[in-house]
Amino acid sequence: SQTIALLNIYRNPQNSSQSADGLRSAVSDVEMQEHYDEFFEEVFTEMEEKYGEVEEMNVCDNLGDHLVGNVYVKFRREEDAEKAVIDLNNRWFNGQPIHAELSP
């Protein structure tokens, strides 16, 4: 497969902005977009620089627990995707271990 899945790697600030007392702090649309743009650029750039040409990248931000924060990266070459999965499973991002797998 040319596509890899990075499971639960994107943390939407609106979903993760709950305080200890259960109240949500307000995150503006502008802050949300800036957070997303920074995340997208960081991950996209890293994938291209370390593993190979990226054709497409999708960030899931929905309410289904099994998809929340998944990022799908489609490389031009299958070998690049395989190399990325092997390497990324030994790395951390944002204080969390990365779980990467090939995706059909």
Secondary structure, DSSP 8 states (H G I E B T S, - for coil): --EEEETT----TTTS-B-TTS-B----HHHHHHHHHHHHHHHHHHHHHHT--EEEEEE---S-TTTTT-EEEEESSHHHHHHHHHHHTT-EETTEE--EEEE-
